[in-house]
Amino acid sequence: MSTLVLAIFIPFLAAAIIPFLYKYIKNIHVGWFVILVPTGLFIYLASLIPDISGGEAIVQTINWIPSYGINITAYLDGLSLTLALLISGVGALVILYSIYYLSLKEPIGTFYTYLMLFMGAMLGVVMSDNMLVLYVFWELTSISSFLLIAFWYQRKRSREGAKKSLIITVSGGISMLVGFIMIGAMANTWSIREVIAEVASISDHALFIPALLLVLLGAFTKSAQFPFHIWLPDAMEAPTPVSAYLHSATMVKAGIYLVARFTPVFGGEAVWFWAVTGVGIFTLFWGSFNAVRQTDLKALLAYSTISQLGMIMSMFGMGSAALHLGYSDESMVYTGATFAALFHLVNHSTFKGALFMVVGVVDHSVGTRDIRRLGGLITLMPITFTIATIGSMSMAGLPPFNGFLSKEMFFISTLDITEASFFGLGTWGIIIPIVAWIASVFTFVYSTVFVVKTFLGPYKEEKLEHPAHEPKPGMLISPIVLGLLVIIFFFVPNVIGKNLITPAMSGIFPTFAAEGADLGTDIYAWHGFEPELFMTIGVVLFGALLFFSRKYWSGIYNLFPEKRSINVFYGFVLDQMEDKSTVITNKYMTRYLRDYMVYIFAFFILVVGGTFIYTEAYQFTLPENATISVFEWLIVLSMMATGITILFAQSRLTAIVLNSILGFGIAILFVLLRAPDLALTQTVIEAVTTVLFLVAYYFLPELEKENTSKKTKSINLFISIGVGVVFTAVALGVQGNRGFDTISGFFENSYELAGGNNMVNAILGDFRAFDTMLEVVVLLIAGIGIYTMIRVKAKKESDQIEDK
Amino acid sequence: MKINNIILRTVAKLVFFIILTLAVYLFFAGHNSPGGGFSGGLVLASALVLLFIVYDIETIQKGLPIDFKLVAAFGAFLSVGTGFGALVFGANFLTQAFDYFDIPFFGEIELTTVTIFEAGVALAVVGVVVTILLSISEDE
């Protein structure tokens, strides 16, 4: 049984069922049904922990397109399991939270459908071994994120935020696809495991570095790394459960997952090291630096997420240095960074998820998230305050919370890397711990701002929409659970370390694991008086200093005014592209059907006729063809006469009838040439289309004589003769030219292979059923399209809903 | 002016069932001789088109209260569904199965999943053709 593959598709199934539940069960919040899915998945995945932590990996395959090597292979190792547990676990908590956050008045049916789509796609990303399947799921997460950000689509900012995130993440995704195709071409496989096994043979390939950069581009856009981070703050227009789930705990970690997954392929390259570490460490700084200036709590958390993602990213970069040296005692030191990265990945999901939920609670309670209006909530919302403090202090890297452990490990890694002598680290390496430390100071500052500005100071009820109060207890369950995890992880970190992260490590360093290296690290809260402890103490001291002297140095932000930001540049490029492409499009889209027909036919003449001449396929011999009987002559001649008569038809009705004569003539030819299937279909088609023409005819104006210039007429003549000549030449040329061996022999066995004597239908329904299936779908889409174009008219009021 | 088309109406009533029978025949014959889901569906659609032309649309819709958009959607669902059905039995997507069964009175009969697939094609064709026809003709 392929239970693992099934696990990926269960959320998709749920997404299909939710609309019906929502429609027919009115008085129960749909969320209560939806929550069963992630809970069930979490329990199932958790039951696999013993197998995985023993070093096993589970592989299950369902064939999709085996002839191209594209199959849905679910691959579960420590790394995938860690992320899959996060996706299902945080997912369950977020849904529980959203049940209280979103009232029944909202279109929650759509909300949970999108959320389930996302969950399935995200599980697909972390469990797929096939690169192309991974890509499909990857883009699906972008699309579901787009839908969720635009959940309140009546707001202009929601729509713009959704569009921005889609444009940036999908462009990154496409470049990643190109990277994947390059890897596939080099290694001759789509399987990541096989690529890793063959990495020695592809690392000297000319495409290796381009592939590396393209894959990284995909990872950086998805994980909001500088300068692509601009979409994440705008994505905060989404409902808070979405921000907590997609834009801090799971989806933005997809890029980090990708970097981790491809470390065994690209790690050890200097380009990879510097790109991942450099971009990561700068994003860490830039995010934390900008978070301090934010006045919206969610924007603050968005920048803090960017910063934390940069930190995790940089640790994966530093860890990849180990692969450069190969397995030795010296290189084992660097793997500590990767271990810390994985540990912080888990920690970040817990504390940031809790913080986002806290912001949602505050917003829900008092109706604003602006820190200039908030303050003094500590006495009115004590539980919320406690969770916020736990989350913030963990984020700032203070004990006794899990963030302290991973932050210390991060400092150790930055110090270790300065001792390396390769990649130019001897000269430049010292920058890494310095930037990391400065960024951590800012992290401390914004963490303090978050708590102090919201919960301490004077309570200003006149500035709030509603008086502050604790929310319904249900809304606090999820943040409390996450807050407790923050503390629990501090006291028993090695439970995760041993069971999840160590097996994940052997997936990232397979060559080391093969040599029997112990990739696990014991996590201690107390290291003794080591440099990293002094760094933390320094962070607290300088952070406190900066916090209290905020108004003296905040002028520094004037150096980075809004009008010179990347955001403005992005908007400028987009506007320019729209303007320029409108100009170009308007040049050839003339709104005359006649012109469009000219394009189509001219293209036909040039491309088909050109190919014909280029390949010299125009040679043919008439004598070999069968003789033409009298009947055939009669039919063809009458069809010719009909065709010419159409040109002189005075009314549309005549033209339609004449046109149908042509069609029926073809049907008779099919009969004479012994193609009963085609004849049958052609006859019925002709009858139905004639009726459709007649129905449409009712709405058309009288046929009028057109006054066309000589020039237009001669162009028309040239094109019509050209099309006729090319078509005749192709029809004749087909006889004598065979570019490939015939495959019709295969279909002659249709009775044995498909159980049917009708070869045509066996092809349609069995051998090439995929084509038929898609044609049916296309037919349906066309039908719905015509129906909506004609029958569904936009209502007048809809204009006003836009641009709110 | 009211057109007197009593002959057409009388003939149409009779011919409708002949065409319908032909459609069903073509649908099942398609496996071994000319016909199949697509042409069967088209013939069925043309029978309905005949009714719509001879009588007015309201009369027919009263007699046949079917939403043809749903018919089309159900057809597409059947076709795609048989594809996924194969997955349930562990075969590749869209694998069609067939076997021969001995059924009393009828003798040996071949049953195949292609029939379901083709039924989807036929329904989609009928649904889409009638939907298009009705949308255009009911436009104001």
Interface residues (C-beta under 8 A of the other chain):
Chain A: I62 N63 W64 P66 P676 D677 L680 T681 V684 I685 A687 V688 V691 L692 V695 A696 Y698 F699 A754 G755 G756 N757 N758 V760 N761 L764 G765 D766 A769 F770 T772 M773 V776 V777 L779 L780 A782 G783 I784 I786 Y787 I790 R791
Chain B: L26 G30 H31 N32 S33 P34 G35 G36 G37 F38 S39 L42 V43 A45 S46 V49 I53 K69 A72 A73 G75 A76 S79 V80 G83 L87 N92 F93 L94 Q96 F98 D99 E110 T112 V114 F117 E118 G120 V121 A124 V125 G127 V128 V129 T131 I132 L133 S135 I136 S137 E138 D139
